[in-house]
Amino acid sequence: MTKSWGVLFDWDGVVIDSSSQHERSWELLADERGLVLPEGHFKAGFGKKNEVIIPALGWGADLDVVRELANRKEELYRELVAAEGVIVLPGARELLIALKEAGIPRAVGSSTPRGNLDALFAATGLDALFDEVVCGTDVLHGKPDPEVFLKGAELLGLSPQCCVVIEDAFAGIEAARRGGMKVVGVATTNPLSSLGECDLAVETLLEVSPSKLESLLN
């Protein structure tokens, strides 16, 4: 029987770890185009859409320029992933299987472009463990706007108050809060001590179970 609550997963830094490939793809793009990357740029932009990151870097505000740079960045990222593979983070697959077996709805709510998700699903087989997917190309507003999570909840047929979001990035944690959802923070990108805005903070998803998630809603 389908449960009356569900879980929305951020993707990179929660389910898989390809942060090194993302960071290097920005560096490759900067080298390729002769652009400057300020110190701390990667952490500042983590969890946000490229369409937000690129103007913030001072690389341009013209929509066509931003779109072209964003697409090229993701091409470079996919080339790195194809060459090196990707790591499924500890506990992620196990938690998804446990939630599926318990009949608890599951969705991806990510700023990642659809092409990246399709490539990573093909590499990991994780698409079989999700009911719905909302990615950066499905929404107008990226995190910290809650649109991606609100759309995920809607696709699962649930109210935001019946959803738990699992996130690693501050922008995503803020998005979950603004969407009226409970949030679990995973210390992949930021230290555990910095995740005080979360209802639950863990080092890895090995510490998380369906019953622990459900308890956050009661």
Buried (B, 14 or more C-beta within 10 A) or exposed (E): EEBEBBBBBBBBBBBBBBBEBBBBBBBBBBEEEEBEBEEEBBBBBBBBBBBBBBBEBEBBEEEEEBEBBBEBBBEBBBEBBEEEEBEBBBBBBBBBEBBBEEEBBBBBBBBBBBBBBBBBBEBBEBEEBBBBBBBBEBBEEBBBBBBBBBBBBBBBEBBBEBBBBBBBBBBBBBBBBBBBBBBBBBBBBBEEEBBEEBBBBBEBBEBBBBEBBBEBBE
